Amino acid sequence: MESINSSGQSSRLDNIDRHIIEAMRKDGREAFAQIAEQLNVSPGMIRQRYNRLVELGYLKVVAVTNPLMMGMRTMAMIGIRTDGRKMLQVAENVAKLKEVVYLVVVSGRYDLMAEVFCKDDEEMLKFLTEKLAKVEGIRETETFMHMKIMKEIYF
């Protein structure tokens, strides 16, 4: 996902496309035959529509892991201020760090917001001091530790 600005492509989606997207959003393993039955169309039609939605970039089905179950007990959002001339280069370098699971260029007080998952506080401290602090072009960071996840959805 490069940009969040609308390109008007959603108008090319009809009700069948929207139903397929919603069904896959709820359960990415739902059988095409089940979706077809709900819509009174053939499974082949659903397969074709699904393939087109994937090809056009509307849909991507992936496995989502639970970071807590995977041993990642320390999570944080980090606001990053950069030297403005180096903002995109900083973003590219921060994106390469394995602990960073989500990174966006934003407006406002910070230039970038990064979500970071680590095994524990010690690994988070090591990430902040030995990795993030060494990225050239970062002027300042502010770390917001996750205390409790209250809502988590996937589009």
C-alpha positions in Angstrom: 0.0 0.0 0.0 1.9 3.0 -1.2 -0.6 5.8 -0.7 -3.8 6.3 1.1 -5.1 8.8 -1.3 -8.1 7.4 -3.3 -7.5 6.8 -6.9 -11.2 6.3 -7.7 -10.8 2.6 -8.4 -13.4 1.5 -5.8 -16.1 2.6 -8.2 -15.1 -0.4 -10.4 -16.2 -2.8 -7.7 -19.7 -4.2 -7.9 -21.8 -5.8 -5.1 -20.3 -9.3 -5.9 -16.8 -7.9 -5.6 -17.6 -6.2 -2.3 -19.2 -9.4 -1.0 -16.1 -11.5 -1.9 -13.9 -8.9 -0.2 -16.0 -8.9 3.0 -16.2 -12.7 3.1 -12.4 -13.0 2.7 -11.8 -10.3 5.2 -13.8 -12.2 7.8 -12.3 -15.6 6.9 -9.5 -15.8 4.3 -10.1 -19.6 4.1 -13.8 -19.4 3.1 -14.4 -21.7 0.2 -15.4 -20.1 -3.1 -18.3 -22.6 -3.2 -19.7 -21.2 0.0 -19.4 -17.6 -1.3 -21.0 -18.6 -4.6 -23.9 -20.2 -2.8 -24.5 -17.1 -0.8 -24.7 -15.1 -4.0 -26.4 -17.7 -6.2 -23.6 -17.7 -8.7 -21.1 -20.3 -9.8 -17.9 -21.1 -7.9 -16.0 -20.5 -11.1 -17.3 -16.9 -11.2 -16.1 -16.3 -7.6 -12.7 -17.8 -8.5 -12.4 -15.4 -11.5 -13.5 -12.4 -9.5 -11.2 -13.3 -6.6 -8.2 -13.7 -9.0 -9.1 -10.3 -10.6 -9.3 -8.6 -7.2 -5.9 -10.0 -6.2 -4.4 -9.0 -9.6 -5.7 -5.5 -9.3 -4.4 -5.1 -5.7 -7.8 -4.9 -4.0 -7.3 -8.1 -2.1 -4.4 -9.9 -0.5 -5.0 -13.0 1.7 -2.3 -13.6 4.3 -1.9 -15.4 7.7 -1.9 -13.0 10.6 0.1 -14.1 13.6 -0.5 -13.1 17.2 2.7 -11.4 18.4 2.1 -12.3 22.0 1.8 -16.0 21.1 5.0 -15.6 19.0 6.9 -14.4 22.0 6.8 -10.7 21.3 5.9 -9.3 24.7 7.1 -5.7 24.3 5.4 -3.5 21.7 5.6 0.3 21.0 4.7 3.0 18.6 7.6 5.3 18.0 7.2 8.9 16.7 10.2 9.9 14.6 11.3 13.4 13.6 13.8 13.6 10.8 16.0 16.0 9.0 13.3 17.0 6.4 15.6 16.5 3.4 16.3 13.0 4.5 12.8 11.9 5.5 12.2 9.3 2.8 15.7 7.9 3.1 15.2 7.6 6.9 11.9 5.8 6.2 13.6 3.4 3.8 16.3 2.6 6.4 13.9 2.3 9.3 11.7 0.0 7.2 14.7 -2.4 6.9 14.8 -3.0 10.7 13.3 -6.4 11.5 11.6 -5.2 14.7 9.6 -2.6 12.7 6.2 -4.2 11.6 4.5 -1.0 10.5 5.8 2.3 9.2 4.0 5.3 7.9 5.0 8.8 6.8 2.7 11.2 8.6 2.0 14.9 9.0 2.0 16.7 12.3 4.6 16.6 15.2 6.4 13.5 13.7 7.5 12.7 10.2 7.2 8.9 10.7 5.3 6.6 13.0 6.7 3.1 13.5 5.2 0.1 15.3 7.8 -2.1 16.8 7.6 -5.6 18.3 10.4 -7.0 20.6 10.7 -10.1 22.8 11.1 -8.1 26.0 12.2 -4.7 27.4 15.9 -5.5 27.1 15.5 -6.2 23.3 13.4 -3.0 23.0 16.2 -1.0 24.7 18.8 -2.6 22.4 16.6 -1.7 19.4 16.3 1.9 20.4 19.9 2.5 21.3 21.8 0.2 19.0 19.7 0.3 15.8 17.2 3.1 15.6 19.5 5.7 17.2 22.1 4.9 14.6 19.9 5.7 11.6 21.3 8.8 9.9 18.9 11.7 9.6 16.8 11.0 12.7 16.6 14.1 14.9 14.4 12.9 17.7 12.2 10.0 18.7 9.4 9.4 21.2 8.4 5.9 22.3 4.9 5.0 23.3 4.8 1.6 24.9 1.8 -0.6 24.3 0.0 -1.3 27.6 -3.0 -3.2 26.4 -4.4 -3.8 22.9 -8.0 -2.7 23.0 -9.0 -3.1 19.4 -7.3 -4.7 16.4 -8.9 -5.1 13.0 -7.7 -5.9 9.5 -9.2 -4.5 6.4 
